[in-house]
């Protein structure tokens, strides 16, 4: 691509803002989230605004296309703080006319009451963490809302925001494929534009891992029923007009998360907040950025050093190519082989590709490589083979 279109793509930038606090830590969660008795909103505001000024002064000429407030539970933020952050961004950088501004939310009554204030602050997309539609499973997952409260939050969010997504977790304790199919049909009856549907995994360092190791998580589905639930998810959502555009994300055409597509397509994004990561291209080199993970350490770093970053590392061409393959094969659209070769200036391992094709795990059509429906749930194994 040449000319203005390429220039616009090269200057585009997403921004991830991490709010690290939750009311309670969910036992399955391995995100950088913390429970705090008291939060000094003014101190956090000053730190966020300082980081916004630094990031955009270090990356001039970038056009802001997406903002994503993640966490933690960003809907616990004071709406005035969100408004000040978004106002500062308008001053710091030019923005796309259709900038996407997403905020993750939990369906508690406190957070529902803030939806209109978040909309007035400039948020135009909400991602709701429903996770389950029955009370027993919500309790097992450590969630603090009921199924009724979750559905009320969904109804309210749809009345306030033009774009609403919600999350569900499947392969839960004592859940059968028939149970999941019924729950998914119930979710689809709300006619969502976007769904994030995740298989429950036991992540290292979580409460669930400790319980699992002590045989205290009875009823987790075996491998075959869990695989059946994945297949059901694909068939049911596709029939409802929400095909999987990414392994765990389903959307009506045009309703995809534009911010997350930046990650999966290898675009540039900055990360602000405790534990936030970024990928920034400077002088033709793609850099990985990291920040302090502990909230107090991040705040102190911003206040004393003028930066929450702990490192910025230039990626080798090989690392960049591997990352593009790893992220791009998560997408239904797949990756361009010539793009990967252009990044790394080495040949693709044709023997590995031929083996994956013969097994029916990869499909190659001209320059485009995608995972097949059979290969998608085996993506980690495919990547291990391709990147060996």
C-alpha positions as CSV (number, residue, x, y, z in Angstrom):
1,X,0.0,0.0,0.0
2,X,1.3,3.4,-0.9
3,X,0.3,7.0,-0.5
4,X,-2.1,8.6,2.1
5,X,-3.8,5.3,3.1
6,X,-0.5,3.8,4.2
7,X,0.5,7.0,6.0
8,X,-2.8,7.0,7.9
9,X,-2.4,3.3,8.9
10,X,1.2,4.0,10.1
11,X,0.1,6.9,12.2
12,X,-2.9,5.2,13.8
13,X,-2.6,4.4,17.5
14,X,-4.7,2.6,20.0
15,X,-4.5,3.3,23.8
16,X,-5.0,0.9,26.6
17,X,-5.6,2.3,30.1
18,X,-5.5,-0.1,33.0
19,X,-7.5,0.5,36.1
20,X,-6.1,-2.1,38.6
21,X,-8.8,-2.2,41.3
22,X,-11.8,-4.6,41.8
23,X,-14.3,-5.0,44.6
24,X,-13.2,-8.6,45.0
25,X,-10.7,-10.9,43.2
26,X,-12.4,-13.5,41.1
27,X,-10.9,-17.0,41.8
28,X,-10.3,-17.8,38.1
29,X,-8.7,-14.4,37.3
30,X,-5.0,-14.0,36.6
31,X,-5.2,-10.3,35.5
32,X,-3.4,-7.6,37.3
33,X,-6.2,-6.7,39.6
34,X,-6.2,-5.7,43.3
35,X,-8.6,-5.0,46.1
36,X,-8.1,-1.7,48.0
37,X,-10.0,-0.2,50.9
38,X,-9.4,3.3,49.8
39,X,-8.5,4.8,46.4
40,X,-7.1,8.4,46.0
41,X,-8.9,9.4,42.8
42,X,-7.1,12.7,42.6
43,X,-3.7,11.1,42.8
44,X,-4.6,8.6,40.1
45,X,-6.0,11.4,37.9
46,X,-2.8,13.4,38.1
47,X,-0.7,10.2,37.3
48,X,-2.9,9.3,34.3
49,X,-2.8,12.8,32.9
50,X,0.9,12.9,33.3
51,X,1.3,9.6,31.4
52,X,-0.9,10.8,28.6
53,X,1.2,13.8,28.1
54,X,4.4,11.8,28.1
55,X,3.2,9.1,25.8
56,X,1.9,11.4,23.1
57,X,4.9,13.8,23.4
58,X,7.2,10.7,22.8
59,X,5.0,9.6,19.9
60,X,4.2,12.7,18.0
61,X,2.0,12.8,14.9
62,X,-0.1,9.7,15.9
63,X,-3.8,9.6,15.3
64,X,-5.8,8.1,18.2
65,X,-8.3,5.6,16.8
66,X,-9.3,3.6,19.9
67,X,-9.2,3.9,23.7
68,X,-9.9,0.9,26.0
69,X,-10.4,1.1,29.7
70,X,-9.6,-2.3,31.1
71,X,-8.8,-3.8,34.4
72,X,-9.5,-4.6,37.1
73,X,-13.0,-3.1,37.0
74,X,-12.9,0.3,35.3
75,X,-16.6,0.9,35.9
76,X,-15.6,1.5,39.5
77,X,-13.7,4.7,38.4
78,X,-15.3,8.0,39.1
79,X,-17.0,9.1,35.9
80,X,-15.4,12.5,36.3
81,X,-12.0,10.9,36.2
82,X,-12.9,9.1,32.9
83,X,-14.1,12.5,31.6
84,X,-10.9,14.2,32.5
85,X,-8.8,11.5,30.9
86,X,-10.8,11.7,27.7
87,X,-10.6,15.5,27.7
88,X,-6.8,15.3,28.1
89,X,-6.6,12.9,25.1
90,X,-8.5,15.4,22.9
91,X,-5.8,17.9,23.7
92,X,-2.9,15.5,23.5
93,X,-3.5,14.0,20.0
94,X,-5.7,14.2,16.9
95,X,-8.5,11.6,17.0
96,X,-10.2,9.7,14.3
97,X,-13.8,10.9,13.6
98,X,-15.1,7.5,14.7
99,X,-12.8,6.9,17.7
100,X,-13.9,3.8,19.6
101,X,-13.9,4.3,23.4
102,X,-14.6,1.1,25.4
103,X,-15.0,0.6,29.1
104,X,-15.2,-2.7,30.8
105,X,-18.0,-3.0,33.4
106,X,-19.4,-5.3,36.0
107,X,-23.2,-5.5,36.5
108,X,-23.4,-4.2,40.1
109,X,-26.0,-1.7,41.0
110,X,-23.3,0.9,41.7
111,X,-21.8,0.6,38.3
112,X,-25.1,0.5,36.4
113,X,-26.0,3.8,38.0
114,X,-22.8,5.3,36.4
115,X,-23.6,4.3,32.8
116,X,-25.1,7.6,31.7
117,X,-22.3,9.5,33.3
118,X,-19.8,7.4,31.4
119,X,-21.7,8.0,28.2
120,X,-21.6,11.8,28.8
121,X,-17.9,11.5,29.5
122,X,-17.4,10.2,26.0
123,X,-17.5,6.4,26.4
124,X,-19.3,4.9,23.4
125,X,-18.9,1.1,23.9
126,X,-19.3,-1.0,27.0
127,X,-18.1,-4.6,27.6
128,X,-20.1,-6.3,30.4
129,X,-18.7,-9.1,32.5
130,X,-21.8,-11.2,32.9
131,X,-19.8,-14.6,32.8
132,X,-22.9,-16.8,33.6
133,X,-26.7,-16.6,33.4
134,X,-27.5,-18.7,36.6
135,X,-26.8,-17.9,40.2
136,X,-25.2,-21.1,41.2
137,X,-22.4,-20.8,38.6
138,X,-22.0,-17.1,39.4
139,X,-21.3,-18.0,43.0
140,X,-18.8,-20.7,42.0
141,X,-17.1,-18.1,39.8
142,X,-16.9,-15.7,42.7
143,X,-19.0,-13.1,41.0
144,X,-20.8,-10.5,43.2
145,X,-23.9,-10.1,41.0
146,X,-26.9,-12.3,40.4
147,X,-28.1,-13.4,37.0
148,X,-31.1,-11.0,37.3
149,X,-28.7,-8.1,38.1
150,X,-26.6,-9.1,35.1
151,X,-29.5,-9.1,32.7
152,X,-30.8,-5.8,34.1
153,X,-27.3,-4.3,33.6
154,X,-27.4,-5.5,30.0
155,X,-30.8,-3.9,29.4
156,X,-29.7,-0.6,30.9
157,X,-26.4,-0.6,29.0
158,X,-28.2,-1.2,25.7
159,X,-30.5,1.8,26.5
160,X,-27.5,4.0,27.1
161,X,-24.8,2.9,24.6
162,X,-25.0,2.2,20.9
163,X,-22.4,-0.6,21.2
164,X,-22.6,-3.2,24.0
165,X,-20.6,-6.5,24.3
166,X,-20.8,-9.0,27.0
167,X,-18.7,-12.0,28.2
168,X,-19.7,-15.5,29.1
169,X,-17.5,-18.4,30.4
170,X,-18.3,-22.0,29.5
171,X,-16.9,-25.4,30.4
172,X,-17.8,-24.5,34.0
173,X,-18.3,-27.0,36.9
174,X,-21.1,-29.5,36.3
175,X,-22.0,-27.9,33.0
176,X,-22.9,-30.2,30.1
177,X,-22.9,-29.3,26.3
178,X,-26.8,-29.2,26.5
179,X,-26.6,-26.8,29.4
180,X,-24.2,-24.5,27.5
181,X,-26.3,-24.6,24.3
182,X,-29.4,-23.6,26.3
183,X,-27.5,-20.7,28.0
184,X,-26.0,-19.5,24.7
185,X,-29.4,-19.5,23.0
186,X,-30.8,-17.5,26.0
187,X,-27.9,-15.0,25.6
188,X,-28.5,-14.7,21.8
189,X,-32.2,-13.9,22.4
190,X,-31.0,-10.5,23.5
191,X,-29.7,-10.0,19.9
192,X,-26.2,-8.8,20.9
193,X,-23.9,-7.4,18.3
194,X,-20.8,-8.7,20.0
195,X,-20.0,-11.6,22.4
196,X,-16.8,-12.8,24.1
197,X,-17.1,-16.5,24.9
198,X,-14.2,-18.0,26.9
199,X,-13.6,-21.5,27.9
200,X,-12.8,-21.7,31.6
201,X,-9.1,-22.4,32.0
202,X,-7.2,-23.0,35.3
203,X,-4.5,-20.3,35.2
204,X,-1.3,-20.5,37.3
205,X,-1.3,-18.6,40.5
206,X,-5.0,-18.3,40.8
207,X,-7.3,-19.5,43.6
208,X,-8.8,-21.9,41.1
209,X,-5.4,-23.4,40.5
210,X,-4.9,-24.0,44.2
211,X,-8.4,-25.6,44.5
212,X,-7.8,-27.7,41.4
213,X,-4.5,-29.0,42.8
214,X,-6.3,-30.0,46.0
215,X,-9.2,-31.7,44.1
216,X,-11.6,-29.0,45.2
217,X,-13.1,-28.1,41.8
218,X,-15.4,-31.1,41.2
219,X,-17.4,-31.4,38.0
220,X,-15.1,-29.7,35.5
221,X,-15.9,-31.0,32.0
222,X,-13.5,-33.5,30.6
223,X,-11.6,-32.7,27.4
224,X,-14.1,-34.1,25.0
225,X,-17.2,-32.4,26.4
226,X,-15.3,-29.1,26.6
227,X,-14.3,-29.5,22.9
228,X,-18.0,-30.2,22.1
229,X,-18.9,-26.9,23.8
230,X,-16.4,-25.1,21.6
231,X,-17.9,-26.6,18.5
232,X,-21.4,-25.8,19.7
233,X,-20.4,-22.2,20.3
234,X,-19.2,-21.9,16.7
235,X,-22.3,-23.4,15.1
236,X,-24.8,-21.7,17.3
237,X,-23.3,-18.2,17.0
238,X,-22.7,-18.5,13.2
239,X,-26.3,-19.5,12.7
240,X,-27.3,-16.5,14.7
241,X,-25.3,-14.1,12.5
242,X,-22.4,-13.7,14.9
243,X,-19.5,-15.7,13.4
244,X,-16.2,-16.0,15.3
245,X,-13.9,-13.3,13.9
246,X,-11.3,-14.4,16.6
247,X,-11.0,-17.6,18.6
248,X,-13.1,-16.4,21.5
249,X,-14.9,-13.3,20.0
250,X,-18.1,-13.3,17.9
251,X,-19.7,-10.3,16.2
252,X,-22.1,-9.2,13.5
253,X,-20.1,-7.8,10.6
254,X,-19.0,-4.3,11.4
255,X,-19.4,-4.7,15.2
256,X,-16.0,-6.2,15.9
257,X,-13.9,-4.7,18.7
258,X,-11.6,-2.3,16.7
259,X,-9.3,-1.9,19.7
260,X,-8.7,-5.7,20.0
261,X,-8.2,-6.0,16.2
262,X,-5.2,-3.6,16.7
263,X,-3.6,-6.3,18.9
264,X,-4.4,-9.2,16.5
265,X,-3.4,-7.4,13.3
266,X,-0.1,-6.2,14.7
267,X,-1.0,-2.5,15.0
268,X,0.5,0.0,17.3
269,X,-0.9,0.7,20.8
270,X,0.3,2.4,23.9
271,X,-0.3,1.1,27.4
272,X,-0.9,3.3,30.5
273,X,-1.4,2.1,34.0
274,X,-0.1,-0.7,36.3
275,X,1.0,-3.7,34.3
276,X,-0.1,-2.2,30.9
277,X,1.9,-3.3,27.9
278,X,2.3,-1.6,24.5
279,X,3.7,-2.0,21.0
280,X,5.1,1.1,19.4
281,X,6.9,1.5,16.1
282,X,9.7,4.1,16.2
283,X,12.3,4.7,13.4
284,X,11.1,1.6,11.7
285,X,11.6,-0.7,14.7
286,X,8.7,-2.2,16.7
287,X,9.2,-1.8,20.5
288,X,7.6,-3.6,23.4
289,X,6.8,-1.5,26.4
290,X,6.1,-2.6,30.0
291,X,5.0,-0.8,33.1
292,X,5.2,-1.3,36.9
293,X,2.6,-3.9,37.9
294,X,2.0,-3.0,41.6
295,X,-0.4,0.0,41.7
296,X,1.6,2.0,44.4
297,X,4.9,1.3,42.6
298,X,3.4,2.6,39.3
299,X,2.1,5.7,41.0
300,X,5.4,6.4,42.7
301,X,7.3,5.8,39.5
302,X,5.1,8.3,37.6
303,X,5.4,10.9,40.4
304,X,9.2,10.5,40.9
305,X,10.6,9.6,37.5
306,X,7.9,11.1,35.3
307,X,7.1,7.7,33.7
308,X,5.4,4.4,34.7
309,X,7.4,2.4,32.2
310,X,9.9,-0.1,33.4
311,X,11.3,-1.0,29.9
312,X,11.1,-0.4,26.2
313,X,12.7,-3.1,24.1
314,X,13.2,-3.1,20.4
315,X,12.0,-6.4,18.8
316,X,14.1,-8.3,16.3
317,X,12.6,-8.9,12.9
318,X,12.2,-12.5,13.9
319,X,10.4,-11.7,17.1
320,X,8.1,-9.3,15.3
321,X,7.3,-11.9,12.6
322,X,6.6,-14.6,15.3
323,X,4.3,-12.2,17.2
324,X,2.4,-11.4,14.0
325,X,1.9,-15.1,13.3
326,X,0.9,-15.8,16.9
327,X,-1.7,-13.1,17.1
328,X,-2.9,-13.1,13.4
329,X,-3.8,-16.8,13.4
330,X,-6.3,-16.1,16.1
331,X,-8.3,-14.2,13.6
332,X,-10.7,-15.8,11.1
333,X,-9.1,-13.6,8.4
334,X,-5.7,-15.1,9.1
335,X,-2.4,-13.7,8.0
336,X,-0.6,-12.7,4.8
337,X,2.4,-15.0,4.2
338,X,4.1,-12.3,2.1
339,X,3.7,-9.8,5.0
340,X,5.4,-12.2,7.4
341,X,8.3,-12.9,4.9
342,X,8.7,-9.1,4.4
343,X,9.0,-8.5,8.1
344,X,11.6,-11.3,8.8
345,X,13.2,-11.6,5.3
346,X,13.3,-15.4,5.7
347,X,11.4,-18.2,4.1
348,X,8.4,-19.7,5.7
349,X,8.9,-23.3,6.8
350,X,7.0,-25.0,4.0
351,X,7.4,-28.5,5.4
352,X,5.6,-27.4,8.6
353,X,2.9,-25.7,6.6
354,X,2.4,-28.8,4.4
355,X,2.1,-31.0,7.5
356,X,-0.5,-28.7,9.1
357,X,-2.4,-28.6,5.8
358,X,-2.3,-32.4,5.5
359,X,-3.7,-32.7,9.0
360,X,-6.6,-30.3,8.0
361,X,-5.5,-27.7,10.6
362,X,-4.4,-24.9,8.2
363,X,-5.8,-23.6,5.0
364,X,-3.8,-21.6,2.4
365,X,-5.5,-19.7,-0.3
366,X,-3.0,-17.8,-2.4
367,X,-1.1,-15.5,0.0
368,X,-3.7,-15.9,2.9
369,X,-3.2,-18.5,5.6
370,X,-6.0,-19.3,8.1
371,X,-6.7,-21.9,10.7
372,X,-9.5,-24.3,9.8
373,X,-12.5,-24.9,12.1
374,X,-10.7,-28.1,13.1
375,X,-7.5,-26.3,13.7
376,X,-8.8,-23.3,15.7
377,X,-9.2,-25.1,19.1
378,X,-5.6,-26.5,18.5
379,X,-4.1,-23.2,17.9
380,X,-1.4,-23.5,20.6
381,X,-0.1,-26.7,19.1
382,X,-0.1,-25.2,15.6
383,X,1.9,-22.2,16.8
384,X,4.4,-24.5,18.6
385,X,5.0,-26.3,15.3
386,X,5.2,-23.3,13.1
387,X,7.4,-21.3,15.4
388,X,9.7,-24.1,16.4
